Amino acid sequence: MKRFIKITAGIVLLACAFSLVPVMDLYMRKEPVPYTNAEAVKRIANTRSDYFSFIVFGDMHAGLILDDSAALKLINSMNREARFKKIGIDFAISPGDLTFRGSAWDYSNYNKLRALIKYPVISAMGNHDDDNRGYGRFKKYIGQDEISFANGNSYFIVLNNTTGDFSDEQFANLESELGKASSYKHRFIIMHKPPFSPYQQSWYRPELSKWSYRFMKLCEKYKVDIVFCGHEHMSAQKTFGGVRYIISGGGGMISNIPNQDGGFLHYTVVRVNGDYIDYEVRKVLPPVWEFFAYYMWRDLVYFLKGVF
């Protein structure tokens, strides 16, 4: 029995060590030349087809080894999306919190991770991306914090709500953009903080703010199809006023939300097929070392909480 335990422990330790290799390789890589949101939009083919697909992943929080290691597994899965040759991925979108704390190290690592993604990436700004005077670094690595673009029969609007609010000027600009989007079949909005909390046990309560209702009524008025957000480190979706709100905040950052409630590593694949839109959440297992270092204990705590 002792021998079995020793062999099992040895195998686990080797698996953990092996699962750390990719992130160590990432840190030793030379930083690539960054590209901005505007440059990413130019790289999108802007297909005239009404049949295309894109990926949404939020809260990568690059710069912390736990997050970077998980993000590498996520990227590996994202890059293999075309393996079934069903539909090509045109681009990817991140609803913010690209970095752990907005430092130069964090942005450098996000730049390295983004370069590994096969598709052009449009990045929204999250509240952590503004930490440590990070706004200047966001401008350097990402460029515009608000941008709009079209692809096929759809119009995309990227917003900055890192303060947890929208100014009157932002609301005016948003309504102007939604007016332009009216001639398209589908309308999508991407921003970091959702206008409501998808998880009742969360401390985050934006629905108590005036901007939340105003924003949601504007989306309802202009028949926005989907609003993509992050901020909450989970996968969730709600519908209000005929508008679907999808939270995709499992792009790398560790989650303290139970697995069964959506607190798992994931990204979302969205498919546009003419009049129709559908999406699938791709759950990705964390690296072996991260499972034993964090997720195993988190799930055990929730299990014991449920028992006692």
C-alpha positions in Angstrom: 0.0 0.0 0.0 2.8 2.4 0.9 4.5 1.6 -2.4 1.3 2.4 -4.3 1.0 5.7 -2.5 4.6 6.6 -3.3 4.2 5.7 -7.0 0.9 7.7 -7.2 2.4 10.7 -5.5 5.4 10.5 -7.8 3.2 10.4 -10.9 1.1 13.4 -9.6 4.3 15.4 -8.9 5.7 14.7 -12.4 2.3 15.6 -14.0 2.3 18.9 -12.0 5.9 19.7 -13.0 5.2 18.9 -16.7 2.1 21.1 -16.7 4.2 24.0 -15.5 6.5 23.8 -18.6 4.3 25.9 -21.0 4.0 28.9 -18.6 7.8 28.8 -18.0 8.3 28.8 -21.7 5.9 31.8 -22.0 8.0 33.9 -19.5 11.2 33.2 -21.5 9.7 34.2 -24.8 10.6 37.5 -26.5 7.8 39.9 -26.4 6.2 40.4 -29.8 5.3 43.7 -31.4 1.8 44.6 -30.1 -1.1 45.4 -32.3 -4.0 47.7 -31.5 -7.8 47.2 -31.6 -7.9 49.3 -34.8 -5.3 47.1 -36.4 -7.1 44.0 -35.2 -10.3 45.2 -36.9 -8.4 45.7 -40.2 -7.2 42.1 -40.0 -10.8 40.9 -39.8 -11.9 39.9 -43.3 -15.3 41.7 -42.8 -16.9 38.9 -44.7 -20.0 39.6 -46.6 -21.3 36.2 -45.6 -24.1 35.9 -43.1 -22.5 32.8 -41.8 -19.5 33.3 -39.5 -18.3 32.7 -35.9 -16.3 34.4 -33.2 -14.9 33.6 -29.7 -15.5 35.5 -26.5 -13.2 35.1 -23.5 -13.0 37.4 -20.5 -10.9 38.1 -17.4 -7.6 36.6 -18.5 -5.8 38.6 -15.8 -2.4 38.1 -17.4 0.7 38.5 -15.2 -0.1 36.0 -12.4 1.3 32.5 -12.9 -2.0 30.8 -12.0 -3.8 32.9 -14.6 -1.1 32.7 -17.3 -0.9 28.9 -17.0 -4.7 28.5 -17.3 -4.8 31.0 -20.2 -2.3 28.9 -22.2 -4.6 25.8 -21.9 -7.5 28.0 -22.9 -5.7 29.3 -26.0 -4.6 25.9 -27.0 -8.3 24.8 -27.1 -9.4 28.0 -28.9 -6.8 27.5 -31.6 -8.2 24.0 -32.3 -11.8 25.3 -32.9 -11.4 24.9 -36.6 -10.4 21.2 -36.4 -13.9 20.0 -37.2 -14.0 22.2 -40.3 -17.6 23.2 -39.5 -17.1 26.9 -39.5 -14.1 29.2 -39.4 -13.5 31.6 -36.5 -13.2 35.2 -37.8 -11.9 36.8 -34.6 -11.9 36.8 -30.8 -13.2 39.3 -28.3 -12.1 39.9 -24.7 -14.6 41.8 -22.4 -11.7 43.2 -20.3 -9.5 42.5 -17.3 -6.8 41.6 -19.7 -4.2 42.0 -16.9 -3.8 41.1 -13.3 -3.1 44.6 -12.0 -2.2 46.8 -15.1 1.5 46.7 -14.6 4.1 46.7 -17.4 4.8 43.0 -16.6 1.1 42.2 -16.8 0.6 44.0 -20.2 3.8 42.3 -21.6 2.4 38.9 -20.7 -1.0 39.7 -22.1 0.7 40.7 -25.3 2.6 37.4 -25.4 -0.6 35.4 -24.8 -2.6 37.3 -27.3 0.1 36.7 -30.0 -0.5 32.9 -29.5 -4.1 33.2 -30.5 -4.7 32.4 -34.2 -7.4 35.0 -34.6 -7.4 38.8 -34.4 -8.3 39.8 -30.8 -10.4 42.9 -30.0 -9.9 43.8 -26.3 -12.2 45.8 -24.1 -10.9 47.6 -21.0 -11.5 46.2 -17.5 -11.2 47.8 -14.2 -7.9 46.0 -13.4 -6.4 47.2 -16.7 -6.5 50.7 -15.2 -4.6 49.8 -12.0 -1.1 51.1 -11.4 -1.7 53.9 -14.0 -2.4 51.2 -16.5 -4.4 53.4 -18.9 -1.3 54.6 -20.6 -0.2 51.0 -21.1 -3.6 50.1 -22.4 -3.2 52.8 -25.0 0.2 51.5 -26.0 -0.8 47.8 -26.3 -4.4 48.0 -27.2 -5.2 51.5 -28.5 -8.8 52.7 -28.4 -10.8 51.7 -25.4 -14.1 52.2 -27.4 -14.4 51.0 -31.0 -17.1 49.9 -33.4 -16.9 47.6 -36.4 -19.0 45.5 -38.8 -18.6 41.9 -39.8 -21.0 40.3 -42.2 -24.6 41.1 -41.2 -23.6 42.2 -37.7 -22.4 45.3 -35.9 -20.2 45.3 -32.9 -19.8 48.0 -30.3 -17.0 47.9 -27.7 -17.5 50.1 -24.6 -15.4 51.2 -21.6 -17.3 51.0 -18.3 -14.4 50.4 -15.9 -15.7 53.0 -13.5 -19.0 51.0 -13.2 -20.9 53.8 -14.9 -21.5 55.5 -18.2 -21.2 59.3 -18.7 -23.9 61.2 -20.6 -21.5 61.6 -23.4 -21.0 57.8 -23.6 -24.7 57.2 -23.6 -25.1 59.7 -26.4 -22.3 58.1 -28.4 -23.8 54.6 -27.7 -27.2 55.7 -29.0 -25.5 57.1 -32.1 -23.7 53.8 -32.7 -26.9 51.8 -32.1 -28.6 54.0 -34.7 -25.9 53.1 -37.2 -26.3 49.4 -36.3 -30.0 49.5 -37.0 -29.4 48.7 -40.7 -27.6 45.4 -39.7 -29.4 42.1 -38.9 -27.6 41.7 -35.5 -26.2 44.0 -32.9 -23.6 43.0 -30.2 -22.2 45.1 -27.4 -19.0 44.2 -25.5 -18.0 45.7 -22.2 -16.4 44.6 -18.9 -19.0 45.1 -16.1 -22.5 43.7 -16.6 -25.5 45.9 -15.8 -26.7 43.3 -13.3 -25.2 40.6 -11.0 -25.6 37.1 -12.5 -24.8 35.5 -9.2 -27.0 36.3 -6.2 -24.2 35.5 -3.7 -21.9 38.1 -5.3 -21.0 41.4 -3.6 -21.3 43.1 -7.1 -24.7 44.9 -7.3 -24.8 47.2 -10.4 -28.5 46.8 -10.7 -28.8 49.3 -7.9 -27.2 52.0 -10.0 -29.1 54.3 -12.4 -26.9 53.6 -15.4 -27.9 49.9 -15.3 -31.6 50.4 -16.0 -30.9 53.2 -18.5 -28.4 51.0 -20.4 -30.7 48.0 -20.5 -33.6 50.1 -21.7 -31.4 51.5 -24.5 -30.4 47.9 -25.5 -34.1 46.9 -25.5 -35.1 49.9 -27.6 -32.5 49.2 -30.3 -33.1 45.4 -30.2 -29.5 44.5 -29.3 -29.1 40.7 -29.7 -26.4 40.0 -27.1 -24.4 42.0 -24.6 -21.1 40.3 -23.7 -19.5 41.0 -20.3 -16.9 39.7 -17.9 -15.9 40.9 -14.4 -17.7 38.0 -12.7 -15.3 35.1 -13.0 -18.0 32.7 -14.2 -20.2 31.6 -17.1 -23.8 32.8 -17.0 -26.5 34.1 -19.1 -29.7 36.1 -18.5 -32.4 37.7 -20.7 -34.0 41.1 -20.0 -36.3 42.9 -22.4 -35.6 40.5 -25.2 -31.8 41.2 -24.9 -29.5 38.3 -23.9 -26.6 39.1 -21.5 -23.8 36.6 -21.5 -21.1 36.6 -18.9 -17.9 34.9 -20.0 -15.4 35.6 -17.3 -13.4 32.4 -17.2 -10.6 33.3 -19.4 -7.8 32.5 -17.0 -8.4 34.1 -13.6 -9.1 31.7 -10.8 -12.7 31.6 -9.7 -14.0 31.4 -6.1 -17.5 30.6 -7.5 -18.5 26.9 -7.3 -18.0 24.8 -10.4 -21.7 23.9 -10.6 -22.6 27.6 -10.6 -20.3 28.4 -13.6 -17.0 29.1 -11.8 -14.8 27.2 -14.3 -12.2 28.0 -17.0 -14.0 28.5 -20.3 -14.6 30.6 -23.4 -17.7 31.1 -25.5 -18.1 30.3 -29.2 -20.8 32.4 -31.0 -22.1 31.4 -34.4 -24.1 33.7 -36.7 -26.2 32.0 -39.3 -28.3 34.5 -41.2 -31.2 35.4 -38.9 -30.1 33.0 -36.2 -27.5 33.2 -33.5 -26.4 30.4 -31.2 -23.5 29.9 -28.8 -21.7 27.2 -26.9 -19.7 27.4 -23.7 -16.4 25.5 -24.0 -15.3 24.3 -20.6 -11.5 23.8 -20.3 -9.9 21.8 -17.5 -7.2 23.8 -15.5 -3.5 22.7 -15.7 -2.8 19.7 -13.4 -0.6 21.7 -11.0 -3.3 24.4 -10.7 -6.0 21.8 -10.0 -4.0 20.4 -7.0 -2.8 23.9 -5.9 -6.2 25.6 -5.9 -9.3 24.1 -7.5 -9.3 20.8 -5.6 -9.3 22.7 -2.3 -12.0 25.2 -3.4 -14.3 22.4 -4.5 -13.6 20.5 -1.3 -14.6 23.6 0.8 -17.8 23.9 -1.1 -18.5 20.2 -0.7 -18.0 20.3 3.1 -20.1 23.5 3.2 -22.9 21.7 1.6 -22.6 18.7 3.9 -22.4 20.7 7.2 
